[in-house]
Amino acid sequence: MLRNYLTIALRTLTRNRVTTVINLVGLSVGMACCVVVYVMVKHEYTYDNFHTNADRIYRVVTQTQEPSGIDYDGSVCFPMAEALRENFPTVENATQVYARSTGVIKRWNDEGEENRHQAYHLAYADAHFLETFSYPLLAGHRPSLLKTPDEVVLTRVLADRVFGNEYQDRYDELIGQTLEINQRSYRVSGILEDVPDNTNVYFHLLLPMEVFMAENPGWTSNWKSVPYASNAFLTLPEGYNSKQLETALNQIKHNYLDEDLAERRTYYLQALSDIHTEAQYNGTFFATPKPLLLALISMGLIVLVAGGINFINLSTAQAIRRAKEIGIRKTLGSRKRQLVFQFLGETALLCTFAALLAVGLADWFLVAANQYMAPLSRYVPMTFELDTTIVYFLIALGTIITVVAGYYPSRVLASYQPVQALKQSVRAVNVGFKSKFSLRKALVVVQFTIAQFLLLGTIVVATQMDFFREQDMGFAQEGIMVVNLPNRDRTPREQFRQELQNIASVEQVAFCSSTPTSRNKNFNEVYATAFGSAEKYQMEQKIIDPNYVSLFELSVVTGRNLQENDYVPDSVTHQKVLLNETAVKTLGFTNPEEAIGQLIKYNNKQATVVGVLRDFVNNTLKEEIHPTYFYYGDGLREATVKIAGTSVAPTLQTIQKMWESLYTEAFFHYEFMDDYLAILYTLEDTLYRFFRIMAGLALIIGCLGLYGLVSFLALHRQKEISIRKTLGATVQQILYRFVREFTTLVLLAFGVAAPLGYLAMRAWLNTFAYRIDLHLGYFMVTFLAAIAIAWLTVGFRSIRAAVANPVDSLRNE
């Protein structure tokens, strides 16, 4: 019997080639999209799950109550891990890591030749880091790693680059080798396996935290500031409730913070598995928020639903062709259950072919997606490996499609009464759109609702992205190059400035701790003494030189800019500062003029306000402007160079040669402001790209289904069309009758898609401080595009039916 069912199923699929191809395309593309989304989501949700105690590792995060709202930060002060170890002996491990640095590695071979290498992923970690995290060790003794300030731990990829491939599989021979990193001598104490891409703490080499603390003594006991990328992780014992530790931690914070800050700051424990998907704490390097992942999952399912709708519509539409077959089978004794089983088997066979095609398509889709998403700095390339999880996923997907999409058509086919089927009296019920309400109409509406929803989303997201790119940030961006300085020494820095200014194509040079909008942020508690109050506010700190304001074309609202004689070392307790307008309001001054000459305090230092800058976007357009103060002191770690637009390439070559002659111990690395600002909107760009892809696929699948459905309608109404033409109907009139039916459905679909799209897009736009307005134009463009696509699809097939010779159809009557 099974062999008979299989033979009939294969004959049915090959006999109805157009329907089979349309269904295969829709289902295989939908399944491939689901597989791609599955691979991507699995990658995102498996960050750091390779660690032995991943389910018991937590990160300490902070929430600080500010006048503007709650400030969420995934970083903590540097003394946090030590305090956890001292106060909570039940904690198995607590470690501090700072993974935000680069390095220059030197090695001398046996002939005394020097080899230099740039390390872009350098992290400082204490001796508890490799006890907390179980990165595989290739060489060395794990319990003793990073316990002394003169050792370094490398990963395989960096060890191969520094020492050469001849040491592969002989990494034990590298233990004890000497390297110079950032002009300091270290011995290799361990070699780790390469760190996977899906980890929150990515590095190529580890240096002792003791070295970082010695070079930055101000951080050692500073509990107030929260430096970017300083993270504390801890491992809890089996069965220990993390909420207990949270409560205890927020009790002992009063031992380290002043009372005001202790009242406003709360510490929480964030599970290691949540770090990558909780965007509010920004991840350790970056986060892929859960709403984006849910959007990707929804898009994959939407494309699959579109393919399933095609299958249901086309299967029921062609039911009339099989009416006699069913009537004869029932007359010969077939039961309804047997017929349902047979038709479900045909669906399962089609899903099997679609799944096989989906495997090849998914691999191709991922390759194409990697190339398409490559410009996005945060995008980690995905690889497709047909493992057991994907096989099980496809089997489950195929089973669900078989049951959900195949059951209704099989019930319709199996329900025909033999007498009606043999007399072909089922024609009126199963062909066309004669009833006011039918499942087929509803499914077409659903399909066009999906297409219009995705199309609207694509338009809105694209417009918001254009808004980000075109919005005035309040500072100059064009032609500005940013170069990281290897050290903060003033003498080589000023020499570098002089040599840069001698280049004709260099318009201006300024030094700073960070550009107006930057990932490198530092915050301090600030308060004004003018009101006799010690109420403190979290403010961003930027260290700048006097050229900074003119280079970035910032506006001085009142007062003056910083001057060269305003420079003071960080050890000096009195400074001259600038405030932005938001800082003026935050501190309680009624206007910028009132702030001039007033004193503010931060980090036990006092400063006089000498000027107020007009607000500029110092975070991203997604968030409100931070209150910020500026002063001229140490900590100028970036050089910003404004280059004339017509001679960028030769100027870069000149600057690089100059750099290499002046900073002989460092590599030349630069970034243009335009490129950097684009990185800030990577997640939004990702969403836009996927909206565009999924909307295109949904429209293609919908058009294929619509074409197939119109083909059946045209076939079964051919005699009606021929009679109408014989009685004088024109091609335009016949075409109008076809198009009218589907136009109504598209209009109904728009009535559903428009409010859903409005609610979804409004919720998305409300996550941005600066956003576009949702106006009627977006919805009109969406509707007109959907109508145009439907008319083209329906019209193309309808015209063929309308221009056919009526004699060919009527002579058979």
Residue, then its C-alpha position, 0 to 999 in steps of 0.5 A: m500500500l505504501r508503495n502504491y501511495l508513493t507511486i501516486a504521489l510522484r505521478t501527481l507531483t510530476r503531472n502538476r509541474v507548475t504547482t509543484v515548482i511553485n510549492l517547492v520554491g516557496l517551501s524550500v526558500g521558507m525552510a532555508c530561511c528558517v535554517v539560516v535564522y536557526v543557525m544565527v540565533k543558535h550562535e547568538y544564544t550559545y555565547d560562552n556556553f563552552h565554559t565548564n561552569a557557564d551556568r554559575i558564572y555571573r557578571v556584576v553590573t551597575q545601575t545608577q540613578e541620575p536626574s535624567g533617569i537610570d544609567y545602566d552599565g555593564s562595567v564596574c570599578f576596578p576594586m570590585a573583584e578584590a572586594l568580592r573575594e574579601n567579603f564573600p568567601t563562599v564565592e568560588n572565584a571572582t576575577q577582574v578583566y579589562a579587555r580594551s587595549t592594543g599592544v606592540i609585540k617584539r621578538w628577537n630570533d636567534e640571529g638577533e633580528e627584531n620582529r614586530h607584531q600588532a596585537y589588537h585584542l589585548a586583555y588585562a586579567d588577574a590570576h583568577f581569570l583562568e580559574t573562572f573561565s575554562y578556555p582550553l589550555l595547550a601549554g602551561h600550568r593553569p593554576s600558576l598563570l598570571k600570578t606574577p607581573d612578568e608573564v603573558v598568556l597567548t592564544r594559538v593564533l597569536a603564538d603562530r603569528v609571533f613564533g611561526n608555524e613550526y611550533q604547531d603541536r610543540y607549544d610546550e617549547l614556547i613556555g619561558q620564551t621572552l617577548e617585549i610587549n608595549q616596551r615591557s619584558y614578559r615571559v610566555s607562561g601559557i598557550l591557550e586554544d583560540v578563543p571562539d567568536n561567540t564569547n563575551v571576552y575576546f582576546h589574543l593575549l592576556l597580561p597580568m592585571e597587576v601591570f595595568m594597576a601599576e600603570n594606572p594607579g588612580w584606578t586601584s581604589n577608585w570606587k566612584s568611576v566606572p571605566y568602560a570595559s572593566n568587568a568583574f565576573l564571579t562563580l557561585p557555588e552549586g545551588y547558591n541563590s544569586k539574589q542573596l549575593e546581590t542583597a549582600l553586595n548592596q549592603i557592603k557597598h556603603n563601606y566603599l562609596d560615599e552615602d550619596l552615591a551608595e544610595r543612588r547606585t545598585y549592583y546586580l548579578q547578570a548571568l553569563s548567558d544573558i550578557h550578549t542579549e541584554a542590550q541595556y548593559n551593552g555587553t562586554f564588547f557589544a550586545t545583540p538585543k533579544p528584540l532583534l533576535l525575535a525579529l529575525i525569528s519572526m521574519g524566518l517564520i513569516v517567509l515559511v508561512a508565505g510558502g505554506i499559504n501557497f501550498i494550501n491555496l494551490s492544493t485546494a485550487q487544483a482539487i477539481r482536477r482530482a475530483k473524479e479520482i477521489g470519486i472513483r476511489k471512494t466508489l471502490g471502497s477507499r475510506k476517508r481516513q485512507l485518502v487523508f493519509q495519502f494526501l498527507g503523504e504527498t505533502a510529506l514527500l513534497c516537504t522532504f524534497a523541499a528540505l533537501l533543497a533547503v539544505g543547499l539553499a541555506d548554505w548558499f544563503l549564509v555565504a551570501a549573508n556573510q558577504y552582504m553583512a561584511p561591512l557591519s563591524r559587529y557581524v561575526p560570519m556564520t558557517f553552515e554545518l549539517d549537524t544532527t541538530i539541523v537535521y532534527f530541526l528540518i525533520a520537526l519543521g517538515t512534520i509541522i508543515t505537513v500537518v499544518a499546511g497539508y491537513y486542510p487540503s487533504r480534508v477538502l479532497a477526502s470530503y468529496q461525495p462520490v456522486q458529486a465528484l463524478k458529476q463534477s458538481v464540486r466545481a462551483v465550490n472549489v474554483g474561484f472566489k464566488s463566496k464572500f468568505s472563504l479560507r482561500k480568500a483569508l489566506v491571500v489576505v494573510q499573505f499580502t498582509i505579511a508582504q505589506f507589513l515587511l514592506l512597510g518595515t523596510i521603508v521605515v527602517a531605511t528612512q530612519m537609517d537615512f535620518f541617522r546618516e543625514q542628521d546634524m550631529g552638531f560637530a564636523q565629521e568630514g575628512i577627520m582622521v583619528v589616530n590612537l597615540p601609543n603613550r600620553d607623553r607630551t613631548p613626542r605628542e607636540q612634536f607630532r603636532q608640529e610635523l603634522q602642521n607642516i603638511a600642506s593638506v593637513e588643515q588642523v590637528a587636535f588631541c583629546s581623550s575621545t572624539p565628540t561621539s566615541r566608545n571611549k567614555n569616562f564618567n565622574e561624579v560632579y557637583a556645583t558649589a554655587f548652591g551650597s549643595a553637594e548633590k552629585y551628577q554623573m557626567e562624561q569627562k573629555i580631556i581636550d586641547p584648545n584646537y579641539v573646539s575649532l577642529f570639530e567646529l563646536s560653538v562656544v555659547t558664552g565665555r571662552n574656549l580653553q587656552e594653552n595656559d589652561y593646561v595642568p597635569d592631572s595631579v593639579t587640583h584646580q583646573k579650567v573647564l568647559l561645560n555643554e548646555t546639558a551640563v549647565k542645566t543638570l547642575g542647576f544653572t538657569n542659563p549659560e551665562e550664570a555658570i561662567g566663573q562658578l566652581i565645580k568639583y569632581n574626584n576631589k578636584q576643583a575647577t572653574v567654568v570658563g565657557v559653555l559649548r552648544d550641545f552636540v550629540n556625544n553619544t548616539l542619536k539613539e540616546e539623549i545627550h550626556p552632560t559633559y565637562f571638558y578640561y585640558g590636562d593629561g590623558l590625551r590619547e587620540a590625535t584628530v587630524k583634519i585633511a583636505g578632501t582632495s588629497v587623502a591617500p598621499t597625505l595618509q602615506t606621509i603621516q604614516k612615514m612621519w609616525e613610523s619615524l617618531y613612534t618607532e615602537a608603535f604601529f600606525h592605525y587610524e580610523f575616519m570619523d565617518d566610518y566610526l559613526a557608521i559602526l554605532y548603528t550596526l544593529e539598526d543596519t542589520l535589522y534594515r538589511f534583514f527586513r529588505i531580504m525577507a520582504g523581497l522573499a515574501l513578495i516573490i513567494g507571494c507573487l508565485g503563489l498568486y500567479g499559480l492561483v490565477s492560472f488555475l482560476a483562468l483555466h477553470r473559467q476559460k469557457e466563461i471567458s470564451i463566452r464573454k468574448t463571443l458576446g463582445a467583452t473586451v480584453q480590458q473588461i475580462l482583465y478588470r474582472f480578474v484584477r478586481e477580485f484581488t484588489t479587494l483582497v489587497l485592500l483588506a490586507f492593507g487594512v490589517a497590515a497598516p495598524l500592525g505596522y504602525l504599532a510595531m514601527r512606533a514601538w521601534l522608533n520610540t527606542f530612539a531619542y532622535r527619530i522620524d515621524l510616522h506619516l501617511g506617506y509611508f503607508m501610501v507607498t506601501f499600499l501602492a507598491a503592493i497594488a502594483i505588484a499584485w496587478l502585474t502578477v494577476g494581469f500577466r496571467s489574466i491577459r494570456a487567458a483573455v487573448a486566447n481564441p474562444v473557439d479552442s475552448l468552446r468547440n469541446e462543449 
